[in-house]
Structures are given as C-alpha cells and as structure tokens.
C-alpha cells in the first residue's frame, strides 16, 4: 500500500489545535469554534476515555475537515481511531508494532521523534514525515534546524510547548509543514463553554499560518 502524505491532508504551514476532551458533549461545539476561527484541521488526543467518541462526533459533524487522533501509542488505538473517522494519526514515538500498523493504514501516520537516531529509525520504517516532540524540551526551532539540515528529505510537524509566540519560528523553516499546539483551546475556556473566546484564539492562530505561508 502506498502510504498517503500528511501534507496532502493538511495545508502548508498549518496550525493544528491539539486538544484533550474530557466530555463528549464538548466535542462538537469545540470543533465548531476552532473551525469557525479558520483552523483547517484538529488533532484529538486519546489521553481520556472521551477521546475516541469525541473524535467520532467531530468527524461526523465536519466531514470535510481532517480530524486526527493524537497520543496514539498502541496498534489497537490506530485501528480504533481509523474506525472512528480519523483522517490522520499522530504518535509521540515509534515502536515496531506501531510502525507496522501505521504502514497498513490508508490514512497518514506521524511517528514522534526527538533525536537524529529516532529520525533515522523512522526513515528505516519508511516514514518521511514525522512529529518533532517534545519540541521545546528537545531544543526548539534551533535544534530542528539542525535535524532538517541533516535530513533534507524529511518533513516535520513540531508539537510540545508550541505557543503563539514561538510558532512562527518553526513555521518559517522549510522542513516544517505544520505545528501543533493547545493554546487556542485553553482548558478553562472549554470547561465554561466560552466558544467565542476559543473562536477568537483560533482566528489569531490561523493568521500565524497565513503570515508564514
């Protein structure tokens, strides 16, 4: 099977909200606000019991928007996420079972890397697009510049510590096709149902991608 490209799913210089949903009833209003603000993709982490049903609800409500699954750490989660409607998959790392399951799927899979050795391992498994995680702890845009110079055939999506302030530095790198962050959907705003505040933050985040495109 020819593995689809994440860049074919996400627009160039995309800013992807990486969200953790605690209650399924929050899912669709949250997606509505993020999309209305201008963000063209959403990553739902599988860190909570609400993750998969929230992803399914968002994908059903917005079938033309790529809704992805994040924090995928087992092969079973890969299958379950695709069944729920995930348009792309993101993992914080890469194991042999994950690599095998990811290669078998008809949706893009981004394994996580933080070092040159991990990039090489991902390449050995056939992946040329990876998640740089945790980006800020792993050295930030400066470290990623060094990795990109050594691996010019690789595409990177940094996540982990990405904010409105540092996102432009990552998006300015040719090797970066997207960044992921959670700043546009703060937990307090989600809990109180302040969808307008989230829409405003999403609009500001979308402008970051436009500026660096």
N, C-alpha and C positions, 0 to 999 in steps of 0.2 A: 504493500500500500504506500502511495506517495503521501507523505505527511503534509498537511496544509500548513501554510505560514501564518504565524500570529500577525505579521504585518499585513496580510491580506484581510484580516478581520478588523484590525484597529487602524484608525487613521494615523498618518505620520505625526509625530510629536504629540501623541495623545496624552492627556492627563486622566488616569484611571482612578476613580474612587475605590479604595479598598475598605469594605465595610464589614462589620460584625453585627449580625442581627440577633437580638435576644428574644424578640417576639415576632411571630409570623405576621401579625396584624400590622406591624410597622413596615413590612417589606414593600408593598406596592406604593404607599404614599411617599416613602423614602425614594424609591426609584423614580416616581413621578417628579419629585423635586429636583433630583440630580439631572435628569434628562431635560426637564424644562429649563434648567440653568445652562444647558448647552454641552453637557458632557456626553460623549458618544459611546461609552462602554462602562460597565460596572463589574467589579470583582467582589463576590460574596465569599467570605471566608467560611470554612467548615469547622470553626472553633466551638460552635454551640450546637445544641440539638435543633435549633431553629434554622440552621444554615441551609440545609438541603431544601426543606419546604419553602423557605424564603426565596431561594434561587428559582425554584419551580414557579412560584407565584409571579416573580418579576419577569421571567421569561415568557410566561403566558400573557401577562399584561402588556409587554413590549416586545413582540416577536421580531421586530426589525432591529432591535438594539442588542449587540453582543453582551450577554450576561455570562460572566465566567465564574468558575469555582476556584477559590484560593485556599491555601493551607492544606493542600491535598498531600497526604503522607502515606497512603496505602493504595494498592491496586484496586481494592474493593471500593474505595472512595472515588477513584477515577470512573469506574463503571457506573456507580450510583449518580455521580454528578452529570455524566452524559445522559443518563436516563431522565434526569430532572430537567434537562434542556440546556446544559452548559454549552456555551459557544467556544470557550477556551478554558484551559486548565493551568493552574499555577501551583508549583510546589516550592517549599523553602530549601529543598535539597534534591538529591538524586540517589536512589538505590537501584540495584539491578531489577527487582520486581517492578518498581515504578517505571523504569526505562522501557521494559518490555510491554507493560500495559499502556504506556503513553504512545509508543510506536504503533500499537494496534488500533488506536482510536482515530476516528475521522474528524477530530477537532484538534486544534493546535495545543501543544503541551509545552509549558515553560518550566524547565527544572531550575532550581536555585543554585547559584554559585557565589563564592566569595573570594576564591583564590585562583591562581593560574592552573594549579593541578586540577581543581574542580572544573574549570573551563575545558581542560583537555579531556577529562573524563566524559563530560557531556558531549564533546565532539566525537569521541570514540563510539558513543552510543548513537551518533547520527544527528544530534541536535545542534543547530547553528543559531538558534535564538534562545536566550537564557534570561533568567531573573537574577539581577545582581542584588544579593541580600545577605545580611542587613547593610544597606548601602552606606549609611553614615558611619556605623561602627567599623565597617570594613575599609574605611579610608576615604569615603566620599567621592566626589567627582574627580578629584586628583588621582585617586587610586584607579578609578575606572578608565581614565585617560591612558594610564599605563597599560592596563589589560587590553584595551581596544587597539593600542599600537602593536601589541604582540600577536593579537588575534584579529586581523582586519576582516576576516570572513564572518565574524560573529556579530549578532545583533543583541543589544542589551535592554532590559527593562528594569531600572533600579527601583527598589522599594525598601522601606525600613528607614524611618527618620526623615523622609521626604516631606518638605513643607512648602508653603507658598514662597518663602524666601529663597530656598536653595533649589527648587525645581528648575528654574531657568538655566542654572549652571549645568545640570545634567542634560536637559533638552537641547542645549547648544552643541552637544557632542554628536558628531555624525553617526556614531555607532549606536546611539540611543534612539529607539523608535517610540518609546513611551515611558512614562514614570507612573508609579502608583503611590497613593498616599491616602490618609484618612482625615486630613484636616478639614475637608469640605463637608464632613458629616460628623460633627462633634457629638459625643455620646449624650451630653446634657440636652442638646437641641433635639436629638432623636427621641429621648425619653419624654420630653414635654410636648412633642409633636409640633415643633416650630418649623414647619416645612418651608415657610417663606425665608427664614434665616438660612436654611440649607440651600435653597434655590439661589440666594444671593451669593453664598460662598462658592457654589458650583459655577455660577456665571463668572466670578473672578478667576476661578481655576481654569475655566475654558479659555479665558483670554490669555493666560500664560502660554498655553499651547499655540494659540494663534500668533503671539508675538515671536515665538521661537521657530515657527514653521518656515 
